[in-house]
Every structure is written in C-alpha cells, then in structure tokens.
Amino acid sequence: MTVKAISLSLTLFVLAAGNAAINQSAQLTTLSLQGDITPIHDPTIIRQGNTYYVFATNRFNGKLVPIFCSPDLQQWKFCGNVFDAVPEWALKQIPGARGIWAPDISYAEGEYRLYFAVSTFGSNQSTIGLITNKTLDAQSRDYRWIDQGAVISSRKDDDFNAIDPNYVEDKDGNAWLAFGSFWSGIKLRRLDRKTGKLSQTDTKLYSIASRRSLNPPAIEAPAIIRHDGYYYLFVSVDLCCRGKDSTYKIVVGRAQKITGPYIDREGREMSSGGGTVLVEGSVAWRGPGGQSVFRDRGKDYLVFHSYSAVTNKANLMISALSWQDDWPRAAELP
C-alpha cells in the first residue's frame, strides 16, 4: 500500500567527534528526519544489513505495530506491520484491548524477538507477549512472524503493570526483561535466553525504580544499556500522551549490577524517585519519552518520540548519546 511521505523537519542529534579526552565537551549538530515519521509512539530500533527498522506502538496507516525502514537513519518509509489484529490469547486476558503497545526489538539465539504489551488505559490488567522472526527483510522467503504467546502478565491485585518491555543482556550473557508503568514502578525478571520466556531457575521479581511516593507515581518505558562497567537505566517520567500538554521527560541512573541499586548523578536512588534528567521538552517539542537505546557500529543512540507544539502529533526523534565522566549526554531539543 502506498503511503504519502510526510516531510517534516525533525532532529537527529549526531555527535561530532573531537579530542578523545574523557571530559571534553561534545559538539552536537542536528540533521533532518524526513518521510513517514509521524505519528510514531514508543519507537524501538534495530539494524539488519544496511537497513534500519523502527517498530512503534499501535497503528500507522491503520496497521498494528507499524514498521518503518531507513537506509541512513534520516529518510524513513512505512514498510509494513507485525500484527493484523490483537492476538486472541491476549484478548482473552485483556477484554476490550484495542491495540498493541510499546514493542521492543532485539536479536538473540539466531532470531529477531519482538516483545510487546497489551493492556487498556489506566489498568494494570496487562500482558507482555513475544513474537519472533528469522529475518526482518519482508522480501525474504524466511520472513514470517511467529507468535510465541504470553511472557508475563499482571492482574488488578498486583502492585505492578506488565507493559513497556525491554530485553537486555548482562555482562555474562544472561537475558533479562525490564518492564513496568506507574504502580510500584519498574521491574526486572530473568529470562531463559534460549526461549526468550521467563527463567524457571530465577523466579524473583526485582524492583529497580519507583516514584510511588510521588503524585502522580508516573514512571515507565525502561531501557537498559551497559557502558564501561555500569548498567544505565533510562526511564520516562511524568505524563505522556497528552499532545503538546505532555510533561514526559527522560531520566537516567546507573548501577554496578543489572539488578541495581540504580543511582542517579546526584546520588539519589531510583527506587526512591531519583533520576537525572537527560532530555526534557522545549517550546517547540513537548513530552519526550517512550525511549529505547540503540548501539550501532560503535555509536550509541537514544530513540524516542516527542510532540510537536504545532501539529500536536508524536514524532520520531533520534539523539546520539555521548559519554562524559561515565554519564550519558544528549543534545537539548530545539
């Protein structure tokens, strides 16, 4: 199906490398993103060969979990979708669910794994599922999404919410799933690396970040990356999904173990509401969040959405991450 490209001037923040001294300030410049870049919520990104793929929440052009392709991280085109409908097993768990949220793409054990969430607004009766594919190239004879069913679910009497999944591996190659939204905050569960499902040997539900003591207790969209001996936890805090009135922002903390404790740059524990602000809104761009972290060819990127104060729509945004004193830095929104 042909989609008319939407040309908007957006921001790709790229790092202009300078001297290798650790404390030298990075020079940040901006490029334009063009094509099918709005509306996009909660983007997650990966590269296969010479093509970059972004997966996003809910619908684009009427399609569930849309896929966007780019040869260069700048020109984007809607190139397919993962689901034609919410899976029947998920509808049985979550009656009334109309969409699929917060996909997370990764590659492990010879397959692409897309974790996704099904829920309804304001409820923690939620489930995280897994769907896999041998390739992301839709022209390949091996291209076929296989629904692996539920990974973890939450009920109304739980104190957590099973949405916003993020797959991550620790320094020893063990697989983990971070997730969570509101309620008691961000959780972590060990996975069986071979299957991508929950581990049967480590069944502990780890709590790694919370804003439960704050009003509202708004924290979600975890993304974890390793860098120079630390694990960095990026989360979105405050309120999403209100267009130009969104107050979302991205904060970060770090830990020596993947299970925490995560501490921000000011020494505050993220389990008690801490988190150093990395990206916040501007006059032109509001509510940045729903982020993922992408490492590609020796560079790190922060991929997220932000609302245009003009169109009121969520747009794809990509920021290169630089590192200074072992803390991430991203350019300010224009």
C-alpha positions as CSV (number, residue, x, y, z in Angstrom):
1,M,0.0,0.0,0.0
2,T,1.5,3.3,-1.0
3,V,1.8,5.9,1.8
4,K,2.4,9.6,1.0
5,A,5.6,10.6,2.7
6,I,5.3,13.3,5.3
7,S,8.2,15.7,5.2
8,L,8.8,17.4,8.5
9,S,11.9,19.0,9.8
10,L,12.8,16.9,12.8
11,T,16.0,16.4,14.7
12,L,18.6,13.7,14.5
13,F,21.2,14.6,17.1
14,V,24.7,13.4,16.0
15,L,27.9,13.6,17.8
16,A,30.8,15.4,16.0
17,A,33.8,13.6,17.4
18,G,36.6,15.8,18.8
19,N,39.5,15.1,21.0
20,A,39.3,11.7,22.8
21,A,39.8,13.2,26.2
22,I,37.1,11.9,28.6
23,N,36.0,15.3,29.9
24,Q,35.9,17.2,26.6
25,S,32.5,18.6,25.8
26,A,30.9,17.0,22.8
27,Q,29.9,19.2,19.9
28,L,26.3,18.4,18.9
29,T,24.8,19.2,15.5
30,T,21.4,18.5,14.0
31,L,20.2,16.8,10.8
32,S,16.7,16.4,9.4
33,L,14.5,13.3,9.6
34,Q,12.1,13.1,6.7
35,G,9.4,10.8,5.4
36,D,7.0,8.7,7.5
37,I,7.9,10.0,10.9
38,T,4.6,10.9,12.5
39,P,2.5,9.8,14.2
40,I,5.0,7.5,16.0
41,H,4.9,6.5,19.7
42,D,7.4,4.4,21.7
43,P,9.9,3.6,18.9
44,T,12.3,0.7,19.1
45,I,15.1,0.3,16.5
46,I,17.5,-2.3,15.1
47,R,19.6,-2.7,12.0
48,Q,19.7,-5.8,9.7
49,G,22.3,-5.5,7.0
50,N,22.1,-1.9,5.5
51,T,18.6,-1.2,6.6
52,Y,17.4,0.3,9.9
53,Y,14.0,-0.8,11.2
54,V,11.8,1.1,13.7
55,F,8.8,-0.6,15.3
56,A,6.2,1.6,17.1
57,T,3.1,1.5,19.3
58,N,-0.4,0.9,18.0
59,R,-1.3,2.0,14.4
60,F,0.1,3.8,11.4
61,N,-2.0,3.8,8.2
62,G,-4.4,1.6,10.1
63,K,-1.8,-1.1,10.8
64,L,-0.9,-2.6,14.2
65,V,2.7,-2.3,15.3
66,P,3.9,-0.5,12.1
67,I,7.4,-0.9,10.8
68,F,9.5,1.9,9.3
69,C,12.6,1.4,7.2
70,S,15.6,3.6,6.5
71,P,19.0,3.2,4.8
72,D,20.6,6.0,6.7
73,L,18.7,6.9,9.9
74,Q,17.4,10.0,8.2
75,Q,14.9,9.0,5.4
76,W,12.1,6.9,6.7
77,K,9.4,5.0,5.0
78,F,6.5,2.9,6.3
79,C,7.3,-0.6,5.1
80,G,4.9,-3.0,6.8
81,N,3.4,-4.1,10.1
82,V,3.6,-7.0,12.5
83,F,0.0,-7.7,13.5
84,D,-3.3,-7.6,11.7
85,A,-5.2,-7.9,14.9
86,V,-4.7,-8.2,18.7
87,P,-3.9,-11.9,19.3
88,E,-6.8,-14.0,20.5
89,W,-4.9,-15.2,23.6
90,A,-4.2,-11.6,24.6
91,L,-7.9,-10.6,24.1
92,K,-8.9,-13.4,26.5
93,Q,-6.7,-12.0,29.1
94,I,-7.4,-8.3,28.4
95,P,-11.0,-7.9,27.3
96,G,-11.6,-4.6,25.5
97,A,-8.0,-4.2,24.4
98,R,-7.8,-2.4,21.0
99,G,-4.1,-2.0,20.4
100,I,-0.6,-3.3,20.9
101,W,1.8,-1.1,22.8
102,A,5.5,-0.4,23.4
103,P,7.3,-3.0,21.1
104,D,10.9,-3.9,21.9
105,I,13.1,-5.4,19.2
106,S,16.2,-7.5,19.8
107,Y,18.3,-10.3,18.2
108,A,19.2,-13.4,20.2
109,E,19.7,-17.1,19.5
110,G,19.5,-16.6,15.7
111,E,16.2,-14.9,15.7
112,Y,14.6,-11.4,16.0
113,R,12.5,-11.1,19.1
114,L,9.8,-8.5,19.4
115,Y,8.3,-8.1,22.9
116,F,5.0,-6.2,23.0
117,A,2.3,-5.2,25.5
118,V,-1.5,-5.5,25.5
119,S,-3.5,-3.5,28.1
120,T,-6.1,-0.8,28.4
121,F,-5.5,2.7,29.6
122,G,-5.4,3.2,33.3
123,S,-5.4,-0.6,34.1
124,N,-2.7,-2.9,35.3
125,Q,-4.5,-5.9,33.9
126,S,-1.9,-6.3,31.3
127,T,0.3,-8.8,29.4
128,I,3.6,-8.9,27.7
129,G,3.9,-11.2,24.7
130,L,6.7,-12.3,22.3
131,I,6.7,-12.7,18.6
132,T,9.7,-13.9,16.6
133,N,11.1,-13.8,13.0
134,K,14.2,-15.2,11.3
135,T,14.6,-12.0,9.3
136,L,13.3,-8.5,9.1
137,D,13.6,-8.5,5.3
138,A,10.0,-8.8,4.0
139,Q,11.3,-10.0,0.6
140,S,13.0,-13.0,2.1
141,R,11.4,-16.4,1.8
142,D,12.1,-16.8,5.6
143,Y,10.1,-13.8,6.6
144,R,7.3,-14.9,8.9
145,W,6.2,-13.6,12.3
146,I,5.5,-16.4,14.8
147,D,3.5,-15.5,17.9
148,Q,5.1,-17.2,20.9
149,G,2.3,-16.2,23.3
150,A,2.5,-14.6,26.8
151,V,5.7,-14.0,28.7
152,I,4.5,-12.3,31.8
153,S,1.1,-10.8,32.9
154,S,-0.2,-8.7,35.7
155,R,-3.6,-8.6,37.4
156,K,-5.6,-5.9,39.1
157,D,-4.5,-7.2,42.5
158,D,-0.8,-7.0,41.6
159,D,1.3,-3.9,42.5
160,F,3.0,-3.7,39.1
161,N,2.0,-3.3,35.5
162,A,3.3,-5.7,32.8
163,I,3.8,-3.3,30.0
164,D,6.7,-1.5,28.3
165,P,9.1,-4.5,27.9
166,N,12.9,-4.1,27.3
167,Y,15.2,-7.0,26.6
168,V,18.7,-6.7,27.9
169,E,21.7,-9.0,28.4
170,D,24.2,-8.7,31.3
171,K,27.9,-8.9,31.1
172,D,27.8,-12.7,31.5
173,G,25.3,-13.1,28.6
174,N,22.3,-13.7,30.8
175,A,19.0,-12.4,29.4
176,W,16.6,-10.1,31.3
177,L,13.3,-8.4,30.8
178,A,12.8,-4.9,32.3
179,F,9.2,-3.6,32.3
180,G,6.7,-1.5,34.2
181,S,4.5,1.5,34.3
182,F,3.1,3.5,37.3
183,W,2.0,1.4,40.3
184,S,5.2,0.3,42.2
185,G,7.4,1.1,39.2
186,I,10.0,-0.6,37.1
187,K,10.6,-4.4,37.5
188,L,13.1,-6.9,36.2
189,R,12.8,-10.6,35.5
190,R,15.4,-13.1,34.5
191,L,14.7,-14.8,31.1
192,D,15.7,-18.2,29.6
193,R,18.0,-17.0,26.9
194,K,17.1,-19.9,24.6
195,T,13.4,-19.4,24.6
196,G,13.0,-15.7,25.5
197,K,10.5,-16.7,28.1
198,L,10.8,-16.4,31.9
199,S,13.5,-18.2,33.7
200,Q,12.5,-21.2,35.8
201,T,15.6,-21.1,37.9
202,D,15.5,-17.4,38.9
203,T,11.9,-16.5,39.6
204,K,12.4,-13.4,41.6
205,L,10.7,-10.2,40.6
206,Y,13.3,-7.4,41.1
207,S,12.3,-3.9,41.7
208,I,14.7,-1.4,40.2
209,A,13.0,2.0,40.0
210,S,9.9,3.7,41.5
211,R,8.2,7.0,42.0
212,R,5.5,5.5,44.2
213,S,6.0,8.2,46.8
214,L,5.3,11.0,44.3
215,N,2.0,12.2,42.9
216,P,1.4,11.1,40.3
217,P,3.7,8.0,40.5
218,A,4.5,8.3,36.8
219,I,7.4,6.2,35.7
220,E,7.6,3.8,32.7
221,A,9.4,2.8,29.5
222,P,12.6,1.3,30.9
223,A,15.6,0.9,28.7
224,I,18.9,-0.6,30.0
225,I,22.4,-0.5,28.3
226,R,25.9,-1.4,29.5
227,H,28.7,1.0,29.3
228,D,32.2,0.9,30.9
229,G,31.3,-1.4,33.8
230,Y,27.9,0.2,34.6
231,Y,24.3,-0.6,33.7
232,Y,22.3,2.5,32.8
233,L,18.6,2.6,33.3
234,F,16.7,5.2,31.2
235,V,13.0,5.7,32.1
236,S,10.3,8.2,31.1
237,V,8.7,10.1,34.0
238,D,5.7,12.4,34.4
239,L,2.8,12.3,31.9
240,C,2.6,11.1,28.4
241,C,0.0,11.0,25.6
242,R,-1.4,14.5,26.1
243,G,-0.1,16.0,22.9
244,K,1.6,19.4,23.4
245,D,0.4,19.3,27.1
246,S,2.5,16.2,27.8
247,T,5.1,16.6,30.6
248,Y,7.1,13.4,29.8
249,K,10.9,13.6,30.2
250,I,13.7,11.1,30.1
251,V,15.8,10.5,33.2
252,V,18.7,8.1,33.9
253,G,20.6,6.3,36.7
254,R,23.3,3.7,36.8
255,A,24.2,0.5,38.8
256,Q,27.1,-1.9,39.0
257,K,24.7,-4.9,38.9
258,I,21.8,-5.2,36.5
259,T,19.5,-5.8,39.4
260,G,20.5,-2.5,41.0
261,P,20.6,-0.4,43.0
262,Y,20.4,2.3,40.4
263,I,21.7,5.7,41.5
264,D,21.4,9.0,39.6
265,R,24.2,11.5,39.2
266,E,23.2,13.4,42.3
267,G,23.4,10.2,44.4
268,R,19.6,9.5,44.7
269,E,18.3,6.0,44.4
270,M,15.9,5.5,41.5
271,S,13.9,3.1,43.8
272,S,13.0,6.2,45.8
273,G,12.2,8.6,43.0
274,G,15.7,9.6,41.8
275,G,16.8,10.1,38.2
276,T,19.0,12.6,36.4
277,V,17.1,14.5,33.7
278,L,18.6,13.7,30.3
279,V,16.0,15.0,27.8
280,E,13.1,17.3,28.5
281,G,10.6,19.3,26.5
282,S,11.2,22.6,24.8
283,V,8.9,25.3,23.4
284,A,8.7,23.5,20.0
285,W,8.9,19.9,21.2
286,R,6.9,18.6,24.2
287,G,6.9,15.5,26.3
288,P,10.0,13.5,25.0
289,G,9.9,9.8,26.1
290,G,8.9,6.3,25.3
291,Q,12.6,5.8,24.6
292,S,14.8,2.9,23.6
293,V,18.6,2.8,23.5
294,F,20.4,1.6,20.3
295,R,24.0,0.7,19.9
296,D,25.2,0.5,16.3
297,R,28.7,0.5,14.7
298,G,30.4,1.9,17.8
299,K,27.8,4.6,18.4
300,D,25.0,4.9,20.9
301,Y,21.6,6.5,20.1
302,L,18.6,7.4,22.1
303,V,15.4,6.9,20.1
304,F,12.1,8.4,21.4
305,H,9.0,10.3,20.5
306,S,8.2,13.9,21.1
307,Y,5.1,16.0,20.4
308,S,5.1,18.9,18.0
309,A,3.7,22.0,19.6
310,V,2.4,22.9,16.1
311,T,0.8,19.7,14.9
312,N,0.1,18.1,18.4
313,K,1.3,14.8,17.0
314,A,4.1,12.4,18.2
315,N,7.1,12.4,16.0
316,L,10.1,10.1,15.7
317,M,13.3,11.6,17.2
318,I,16.8,10.2,17.4
319,S,19.6,11.5,19.6
320,A,23.2,10.3,19.5
321,L,24.5,9.7,23.1
322,S,27.9,10.9,24.1
323,W,29.5,9.9,27.3
324,Q,31.2,12.3,29.8
325,D,32.6,11.2,33.2
326,D,30.7,7.9,32.6
327,W,27.3,9.6,32.2
328,P,25.3,9.9,29.0
329,R,24.7,13.2,27.3
330,A,22.2,14.1,24.6
331,A,21.5,17.4,22.9
332,E,18.7,19.6,24.0
333,L,15.5,19.6,22.0
334,P,15.4,22.6,19.6
